[in-house]
Each structure stands twice: as C-alpha cells, then as structure tokens.
Amino acid sequence: MKYAMARSYFWTMLCLILHQIDAAYWREWEMFYLPGGVQGFLVFNLAAIAVVLAGYRQVLLALPRARLYAAICAALGLATFVIHAGFALAGLEQFHLPLSMAVIVLCLGCALWLLNELRLHRGRPVA
C-alpha cells in the first residue's frame, strides 16, 4: 500500500502525543521520579516530540533516515505500553480511566502496525 508507512507512523505518533497529554494530567514525572519535576517532564517531551515530528517529515519525504525514525517511533509506542502495563501490574492507579487505557493500548497496536510496515516494505521506498 503506497502510503501505509506514513499512515502507520502518523497514528503511532498521534497516540504517543495524546499519551503525553494524558501523562501531564496523571503527573507522570512523579511515577518516574523525574529530576526537575514538571520542568524535567517538559524537557523530555520537548526532545521526544521533536524526534517523532522530525521522523514524520523523514517518512513523508521518503528521506534516507525514514526507516530509522520509524523504528524509533515504533519502539516508543511499544515502550509506552510495556512500561504502563508494568505500572498497572505493580498496582499504580494512574492511567486507569477508559480513554487513558485505550490510548496506551493504541500505542501498542499502532507501533505493531508500523513495525509490520517496516518489515513488509524492506528495501522499498518508505512513503
């Protein structure tokens, strides 16, 4: 499918950004004991969101580093699910609202979709 990589990247990126908005509500920096509190959280998000947005440009324009950025975006989606599943299993009560859980599960689903696109189109143009 011609634009499947761009679509799967977009949806993974969107879910990751939505999760970070939700993470601000849940004060995620406290769960991670992040130095600097909310300020450290903002610095992390400045870097993370910049990377996924720059990667989206790479994918849309089929630039040489598109696959690398797609792999990073997919890894962030997988890590988001795994980390928060671990938090839930440890008994933390954050992210237990239905939409919070849905976004985390969608991070997993979209990341797997993006990884599948990477696998299917190995050696072909990205976009």
Secondary structure by P-SEA (a helix, b strand, c coil): ccaaaaaaaaaaaaaaaaaaaaaaaaccccccccccaaaaaaaaaaaaaaaaaaaaaaaaacccaaaaaaaaaaaaaaaaaaaaaaaaaacccccccaaaaaaaaaaaaaaaaaaaaaaaacccccc
